[in-house]
Amino acid sequence: MDLDDRICRHFLESIETKQKSVTELVGPIHSAGDAMVQCLLNEKKILCCGNGGSAGDAQHFSSELLNRFERERPGLPAIAVTTDCNTMTAIANDYSYREIFSKQISALGQAGDLLLAISTSGDSSNVVEAINAAHTREMIVVALTGKDGGEMAQTLADQDIEIRVPSHRTARIQEVHLVIIHSLCDFIDNQLFGEEDE
């Protein structure tokens, strides 16, 4: 396969994964949006975590809420617990890498808050520990996963929501995770601030 064909294949596979996701994920995204809106209406906050590209997605989501998505509106309370390298390296050094998120969730999370937990495989041990900490703090969890949902899917409680991308390729899962994040931001803005002319 020549290089141009390889480039085209990335686009075509991304389109195919997104088309499959449309039929499977609208319901879970709507449920997650409802949970986030209720959290914010109750004057609670959303905490976010993930590793690598998923850490970037967690930060992307929190920045879209704190600053703005596509309209002018007040900032909304969201914190990515992936950004404080002093705290994360201290926890990893003194305890373990598995606890870099859970210790922050235990300290910052309150009953009624929501955790957005992101992992393409669903098997990130530190994200699983964050989910456990969120449950201890009586928080709802929205999990963005892929593949078979991994250990995260087994850790979720009845009130939690999993949005599992129907793919086994990390790149394709990450691409759909970004669409999901933008869909959630739009859902929140629409529900809290009313419909906006497109």
N, C-alpha and C positions, 0 to 999 in steps of 0.2 A: 504494500500500500504506500503510495507516495504521500508526501507531507501535506499537500493540499487536501487529499482525501481524508487524512487523519484529522485535520482541522474541521472539515465539514462534518465528520462523524461526531465530534464533540457537540456541535450545534444540534444535529439531528437527534442524538441521544438525550440531550437536555430537553428538547421540545417533546419527545416521546414520554419522558418521565413526568414532565409537567402536565401533559394531557392526561396521563393515567392518574396523577395526583388530584386533578380537578374532580374526578368522579368519586374518589375515595376520601378526600380530606375536607371538603366544604363543611360537613357536619361537625367534625371535631374542632375545626378552626372557629366555627360559630360558637360552640360550647366554651372554648377557651376564651374567646372574646367576651362572652357574657360574664365569665368568672372574673376576668380582669376588670371589666367595667364595674361590677359589684364591689370588688376590692377597693377600687378608687373612689366610688361613691361613699363607701364606708370610711373614707379618709385613712386608708391603709396604703401600703407601698408594695411595689413589685421588686424582688431581688432576682438577679440573673447570674447564671454561671455556665461555664463550658471550658474546654481545653482547645488550644490551637486555633483553628478556624472558627470553632464554636465559641471560643472566648471572644473573638472578634464579633461574632453574631450577637453575643450577650451584650457587649458594649454598644454595638450598633442599635439594638433595641432600646437600651436605657437612654442613649443620647437622643433618639427620636422622641421619647416621652418627655425627658427633662427639658429639651430645647423645643423642637417642633418637628412635625412630619411634613405635611404639605400645606398647612394653613397656620395663620397666626392664632395662637391661643395660649392660655397660661401653661406653665410647665407642670408636668405631672411627676409624682414621686416614684422614681425607679433608681436602683443602684446595681451596677455590675460589680460583683465581688471578685472580679478577675484583674482589677487594675492596680491594686496596692501591692507593689512588689516587696516592700518592707514587711508587711504583714504576712504575705504568702510565704516568703522565704524564711521568716522567723518560725512560722508554724511547721513548715516542711523540715526545718533544721531541728527544732526542739521536740517535735512529735513525729509526724509523717506527712508525706505528700497527699495521702488519702484524706487528710483532715483540713487541707487548705481552704476549702469552701465551708465545710460543716461547722468549723469553729466560728467562722464569721456569721453564718446563718443563726447559730445558737446565740450569738451576742447581739445581732442586729434585728433578727426576726421576731415578730410578735404575732399573737393569735389574730387571724384575719388577714395577715399579709399573704402574698402569693409568691411562689418560687417558679421562675422560668428556667428549667433545667435542660441543657442542650448537649446532645452527644449523637454523632452519626451512627455509631455502633450500638449505643445503649449500654456499653460495658465499661464506661469510665468509672473507676472505683471511687474517685473523689466526688463525682457527681451523684453517684448512688448514696454516698455518705451524706451529701447535702440534702438529698431527698429525705433520708432518715431524720436528719436534724430538723427539717421543715415540719415533718409529722410530729415530732416531739414538741415543737413550738405551735402546733395547731394551725399550720398553714396549708393552703391548697397548693398542689403542684401541677403545672403544665409542663409536660415533657415533649421536647422535639427529638425524635429518634429516626432511625432508618433500619434497614436490614430486617432482623426478626424482633427488634425492640430490646434485645439483650437483657441484662440484669435489671436495668431500669424499669422495664415493663413489668417484671415480677415484683418490684418494690413498691409500685404505685398502690394507693388506697382507693376505695370505691369512689370517693369524691374527686379524685384526680383525673386529669385528662391527658391522654397520649395522642400526639399527632405524629404518626409513623409514616415516613415517606416510603412509597413502594419501590424501593431500589436497593441494590447491594453495592453500588459504586459510591464511594465517599464523595467524589466531586459532584455527582448528580444529586445526592442527598443534600449537600451543602447549598447547591443552587436553589433547590426547592425550599430549604429552610429560610433563605433570604426572602423568597416570595411570601412565605407564611408570616414572617416578621412584618413585612410591609402590609399584608392583609390585616394583621392584628392591630397595627398602628392606625390604619384607616378605619377599622371597626370601632376602636376606642374613640377616635375623634368624632366619628359620625354619631355614636350613641351619646357621648357626653356634651357635644357642642352643636348637634344638629346637622342635617344634610347640607352640603355645600354644592353650589352649581359647578358642574365640571366644565 
